Amino acid sequence: MWAIFGLASALFLGIYDIFKKQSLNHNAVMPVLFFSTIASSLIFIPLLIISRTSPDLLLNSGFFVPRLTPGEHLHVLLKSVIVVASWVLSFFALKHLPITIVTPIRATGPLWTLVGALLIFHERLNGFQWLGILITLVFFYIFSTAGKLEGIHFKTNKWIFFIVGATILGAASGLYDKYIMTRIDRIAVQAWFSFYQVLVLLPFVLLNERIRKRKNIRFEWRWTIPFIGVFLVIADFLYFYALSNEDALISVISALRRGSVLVTFLVGGFLFKEQNLKKKGLYLLGILTGIVLLTLGTLLN
């Protein structure tokens, strides 16, 4: 059952990425990121208020927000810092790169999750996992040649480093999620995370506003911006529900969640009329084949 919720999360995450790209095209990055996080935090304010004033209304509904200890708040705050850092990098990268370049790079997330699991838990790889890593890296390298056709050189383009950094931080967040989901209520994590992300972002947004106005970078309000936050909340709700299952495997859920790239690539590629879709699509399938082998290897361990 947790795998089904992982797949459902991937669907909403794919739509979330499309709303991001639509909002960021020819638009200032930090205001888009900030207002989208505001939208997601507004969803949890009523739940938190009702949980404190009339707890019986939500107690058995799955939406009750329990109180957290100071230590638990620190755990959620740390998660917020990691995720916000990943978001800032990915939002800037998505603004300056084609969505069909960004999504295959994001698809390598499970590879970095596995590397993190190896370093932290000292696991040993089996044949399927080694093969999955090899295929993923080979197709990732070949994929860089598709970028050159559009004038994007992976070794020198700073936005490529931004999206790779965002992907690695996202993998770190996934490992940390599995750790805290077994210790802290999932709704409490999601609710307080939505509040802390605004607090973490605020000083950077204020600093960026000065730079934005000095460089005359225009911000345009678009109704796709709040939908970024709304669809992320839905995707994360399903993701946290899957992770809260004791039998859930983070490496498998991470791979299923990266299935969102298919939605983003197919819909976003045609929506934004991007180039070389067939060639990049073939390379993306190669990367996903490697991720499937990684996942299969994890299940066989």
C-alpha positions in Angstrom: 0.0 0.0 0.0 2.8 2.4 0.8 4.1 2.0 -2.8 0.8 3.2 -4.2 1.0 6.3 -2.1 4.5 6.8 -3.4 3.3 6.7 -7.0 0.4 9.1 -6.2 2.9 11.5 -4.7 5.0 11.3 -7.9 1.9 12.3 -10.0 1.3 15.5 -7.9 5.0 16.2 -7.7 5.2 16.2 -11.5 2.3 18.7 -11.8 4.0 20.8 -9.1 7.2 21.0 -11.2 5.1 22.2 -14.2 3.5 25.0 -12.1 7.1 25.9 -11.0 8.4 26.3 -14.5 5.3 28.3 -15.6 5.7 30.6 -12.7 9.4 31.1 -13.1 9.6 31.8 -16.8 10.8 35.4 -17.2 10.1 36.1 -13.5 12.0 36.8 -10.3 12.9 33.6 -8.5 12.8 34.4 -4.7 9.3 36.0 -4.7 7.9 33.0 -6.5 9.5 30.7 -4.0 8.4 32.7 -1.0 4.7 33.2 -2.1 4.4 29.5 -3.0 5.6 28.6 0.5 3.2 31.0 2.1 0.4 29.3 0.2 1.4 25.9 1.6 1.7 27.2 5.1 -1.8 28.7 5.0 -3.3 25.2 4.5 -2.0 24.1 7.9 -3.0 27.1 10.0 -6.7 26.0 10.3 -5.6 22.4 11.2 -3.2 23.7 13.9 -5.9 26.0 15.4 -8.5 23.3 15.5 -6.0 20.8 16.9 -5.5 23.2 19.8 -9.0 24.6 20.4 -11.3 21.6 19.4 -9.0 18.5 19.2 -11.9 16.1 19.2 -12.9 17.3 15.7 -9.7 16.0 14.2 -8.4 13.4 16.6 -9.2 10.4 14.5 -9.3 12.1 11.1 -5.6 11.8 10.2 -5.3 15.6 10.2 -4.7 16.2 13.9 -1.5 18.1 14.6 -0.1 16.9 18.0 2.3 19.0 20.1 6.0 18.6 19.6 8.8 18.7 22.1 11.6 21.3 21.7 13.9 18.6 20.4 11.3 17.5 17.8 10.9 21.1 16.7 14.7 21.3 16.1 14.5 18.2 13.9 11.8 19.7 11.8 13.7 23.0 11.6 16.8 21.2 10.4 14.7 19.5 7.7 13.4 22.9 6.7 16.9 24.3 6.3 17.9 21.3 4.1 14.8 21.5 1.9 14.9 25.3 1.5 18.5 25.2 0.4 17.5 22.5 -2.2 14.5 24.6 -3.3 16.6 27.8 -3.8 19.1 26.0 -6.0 16.4 24.1 -8.0 14.2 27.2 -8.5 17.1 29.2 -9.9 18.2 26.3 -12.1 14.6 25.7 -13.4 14.3 29.4 -14.4 17.5 29.3 -16.5 17.4 25.7 -17.9 14.9 23.8 -20.0 12.6 21.6 -18.0 13.7 18.7 -20.1 17.2 19.2 -18.9 16.3 19.6 -15.3 14.0 16.6 -14.9 16.5 13.9 -16.0 19.1 15.3 -13.6 16.5 15.3 -10.8 15.8 11.6 -11.8 19.2 10.7 -10.5 18.0 11.5 -6.9 17.7 7.8 -5.9 21.3 7.2 -6.8 22.4 9.8 -4.3 20.0 8.5 -1.7 21.6 5.0 -2.1 25.1 6.6 -1.8 24.0 8.3 1.4 22.6 5.0 2.7 25.9 3.3 1.9 27.9 5.9 3.8 25.5 6.1 6.8 24.4 2.5 7.2 27.5 0.9 5.6 25.4 -1.3 3.3 27.0 -3.5 0.6 25.8 -3.4 -3.0 24.6 -6.4 -4.9 25.0 -7.0 -8.7 21.7 -5.2 -9.6 22.7 -2.1 -7.6 26.1 -1.9 -9.2 24.6 -2.3 -12.6 21.9 0.3 -11.8 24.6 2.8 -10.7 26.7 2.1 -13.9 23.7 2.6 -16.3 22.5 5.7 -14.5 26.0 7.3 -14.6 26.6 6.3 -18.3 23.2 7.8 -19.4 23.8 10.8 -17.3 27.0 11.4 -19.1 25.4 10.8 -22.5 22.6 13.1 -21.5 25.1 15.9 -21.1 25.7 15.7 -24.9 22.1 16.6 -25.5 22.6 19.7 -23.4 25.5 20.8 -25.7 23.1 20.8 -28.7 21.2 23.6 -26.9 24.4 25.4 -25.8 24.4 24.0 -22.3 27.8 22.7 -21.2 27.5 20.6 -18.1 31.1 21.3 -17.0 30.9 25.1 -17.1 27.2 26.0 -16.7 26.6 27.1 -13.1 22.9 26.3 -13.3 23.8 22.6 -13.9 25.8 22.7 -10.7 22.7 24.3 -9.0 20.4 21.5 -10.0 22.9 18.8 -9.2 23.4 20.4 -5.7 19.6 20.6 -5.3 19.3 16.9 -6.2 22.0 15.9 -3.7 20.3 18.0 -1.0 17.0 16.4 -1.9 18.5 13.0 -1.4 19.9 14.1 2.0 16.4 15.3 2.9 14.9 11.9 1.9 17.3 10.0 4.2 16.5 12.4 7.0 12.8 12.1 6.4 13.0 8.3 6.9 14.8 9.0 10.2 12.3 11.5 11.6 9.2 9.8 10.3 9.7 6.9 12.7 10.1 9.3 15.6 7.7 12.3 15.0 4.1 12.4 13.9 3.9 12.9 10.1 1.2 15.6 10.1 3.1 17.5 12.8 6.3 17.3 10.7 4.5 18.6 7.6 2.6 21.3 9.4 5.6 22.8 11.3 7.8 22.3 8.3 5.4 24.5 6.3 5.8 27.3 8.9 9.5 26.9 9.4 10.2 27.1 5.7 8.7 30.6 5.6 10.9 31.7 8.5 14.0 30.2 7.0 13.3 31.9 3.6 12.3 35.3 4.9 15.8 36.8 5.5 17.0 35.6 2.1 14.0 37.0 0.4 14.4 40.4 2.1 18.1 40.4 1.1 17.3 39.3 -2.4 14.6 42.1 -2.8 17.4 44.7 -2.5 19.4 43.0 -5.2 16.3 42.4 -7.4 15.3 46.1 -7.3 18.9 47.2 -7.9 19.2 45.0 -11.0 15.6 45.8 -12.1 14.5 42.2 -12.2 10.7 42.2 -12.6 8.3 40.1 -10.5 4.9 39.3 -12.0 2.2 37.7 -9.9 0.7 34.6 -11.6 -2.0 32.4 -10.3 0.2 29.4 -10.9 2.3 30.5 -7.9 0.0 29.4 -5.1 -0.7 26.1 -6.9 3.0 25.3 -6.5 2.5 25.2 -2.7 -0.9 23.4 -2.9 0.3 20.6 -5.1 3.5 20.2 -3.0 1.4 19.8 0.1 -0.6 17.1 -1.5 2.5 15.3 -2.8 4.3 15.6 0.5 1.2 14.4 2.4 1.1 11.2 0.3 4.9 10.9 0.6 5.0 11.2 4.4 2.1 8.7 4.7 4.1 6.2 2.7 7.2 6.8 4.8 5.4 6.5 8.1 4.8 2.8 7.3 7.3 0.7 9.2 7.9 -1.6 6.2 8.5 1.3 3.8 11.9 1.4 2.0 13.3 4.9 1.5 15.3 3.8 -1.6 12.1 2.4 -3.2 9.9 5.4 -2.3 12.6 7.7 -3.6 12.7 5.9 -6.9 8.9 5.9 -7.2 8.7 9.6 -6.3 11.2 10.3 -9.1 8.6 8.9 -11.5 7.3 12.5 -11.4 9.9 13.3 -14.0 7.9 11.4 -16.6 4.9 13.7 -16.0 7.1 16.8 -16.0 9.1 15.7 -19.0 6.2 14.7 -21.2 3.7 17.4 -20.3 6.3 20.2 -19.6 8.3 19.4 -22.8 5.4 19.9 -25.1 3.8 22.7 -23.1 7.0 24.8 -23.2 7.9 23.6 -26.8 11.4 22.5 -25.9 14.0 21.0 -28.2 15.3 17.5 -28.9 12.5 15.8 -26.9 13.0 12.4 -28.6 16.7 12.2 -27.9 16.4 13.5 -24.3 13.5 11.2 -23.7 15.6 8.2 -24.8 18.4 9.3 -22.4 15.8 9.8 -19.6 14.5 6.3 -20.1 18.1 5.0 -19.8 18.5 6.9 -16.5 15.2 5.5 -15.2 16.3 2.0 -16.2 19.3 2.4 -13.9 17.0 3.6 -11.1 14.7 0.6 -11.6 17.7 -1.7 -11.3 18.8 0.1 -8.2 15.4 -0.3 -6.7 15.2 -4.0 -7.7 18.6 -4.6 -6.1 17.4 -2.9 -2.9 14.4 -5.2 -2.7 16.5 -8.3 -3.2 19.0 -7.3 -0.5 
